[in-house]
């Protein structure tokens, strides 16, 4: 999967909550490319609760490996407890690192 495509899907998921874009991100979590996995994770974590529900559905249907889903779900849960400005800085920093 192309990193540019994953970024595009992530933007659509974050801004519009399009389930197809979200499903593409879920699929990207199991990519062989570590950059693609990281981008997908960042985009899913950034959307928070909506992504948590999407990941739960993917687990139920068997669309994602439980180990992969649990890592992303745990990060979403940790972000619930983190103040919003800290979450934004962390997401931006991780995304900037990936683009380098």
C-alpha positions in Angstrom: 0.0 0.0 0.0 1.3 3.4 -1.0 2.1 5.8 1.9 0.5 8.7 0.0 -2.7 6.7 -0.4 -2.7 6.0 3.4 -2.3 9.7 4.2 -5.2 10.5 1.9 -7.4 7.9 3.5 -6.3 9.2 6.9 -7.3 12.8 6.0 -10.7 11.6 4.7 -11.2 9.5 7.9 -10.2 12.3 10.2 -12.3 15.0 8.5 -15.3 13.1 7.3 -15.4 9.9 9.2 -15.8 7.9 6.0 -15.9 4.2 6.9 -14.3 3.1 3.7 -11.3 5.3 4.4 -11.2 4.0 8.0 -11.2 0.4 6.7 -8.3 1.2 4.4 -6.4 2.5 7.5 -7.2 -0.7 9.4 -5.8 -2.7 6.4 -2.7 -0.5 6.4 -2.0 -1.4 10.0 -0.9 -4.9 8.8 1.2 -3.6 5.9 4.7 -5.0 5.5 5.9 -1.4 5.2 6.6 0.1 8.7 6.0 3.6 7.4 2.5 2.7 6.2 1.7 1.0 9.5 2.9 4.1 11.4 0.9 6.5 9.3 -2.2 4.4 9.6 -1.8 4.1 13.4 -1.3 7.9 13.8 -4.4 8.7 11.7 -6.5 6.2 13.6 -5.3 7.3 17.0 -6.0 10.9 16.1 -9.7 10.2 15.4 -10.0 8.6 18.8 -13.4 7.1 19.7 -14.6 6.6 16.1 -11.4 4.6 15.4 -11.9 2.6 18.5 -15.4 1.5 17.3 -14.0 0.8 13.8 -11.2 -1.4 15.3 -13.7 -3.2 17.5 -15.8 -4.0 14.4 -12.7 -5.1 12.5 -11.9 -7.5 15.4 -15.3 -9.0 15.4 -15.3 -9.6 11.7 -11.7 -10.9 11.7 -10.5 -8.2 9.4 -7.5 -7.5 11.7 -5.1 -9.4 13.8 -6.0 -9.0 17.5 -2.4 -8.1 18.4 -2.3 -5.4 15.8 -5.6 -4.0 16.8 -4.8 -4.0 20.5 -1.7 -1.9 20.1 -3.7 0.8 18.3 -6.6 0.5 20.7 -4.3 0.8 23.7 -2.8 4.0 22.3 -6.3 5.5 21.8 -7.2 4.6 25.4 -4.0 6.2 26.7 -4.8 9.4 24.7 -8.1 9.6 26.5 -6.2 10.4 29.7 -3.8 12.8 28.1 -4.6 16.5 27.9 -5.6 17.6 24.4 -2.6 20.0 23.7 -0.2 17.2 24.6 -2.0 14.7 22.3 -1.8 17.2 19.4 1.9 17.9 19.9 2.6 14.1 20.0 0.6 13.4 16.8 2.2 16.3 14.9 5.7 15.3 16.0 5.2 11.6 15.0 3.8 12.6 11.7 6.6 15.1 11.0 9.2 12.4 11.8 7.5 10.0 9.3 7.7 12.6 6.6 11.4 13.1 7.0 
